[in-house]
Amino acid sequence: MEVMDTERLVLRKFIENDWRDLHEYLSDPQSCQSCPRSKEN
């Protein structure tokens, strides 16, 4: 898996175990103010 990182950031592809963290992030309205929305929303 290719990983790009800096002192403050690590970018990598999602893995199966990321779902809990992603759900927590996307469930917080303040964190998700600038999240892309689907056409249904």
PENORBEL-V342903 format. One record per pair of residues at least 24 apart in sequence whose C-alpha atoms are under 6 Angstrom apart, sorted by sequence separation. I is the first residue (numbers start at 0). J is the second residue. D is the distance in Angstrom with one decimal. If there is no record, write none. Layout:
# PENORBEL-V342903
i=I j=J d=D
i=I j=J d=D
This chain:
# PENORBEL-V342903
none
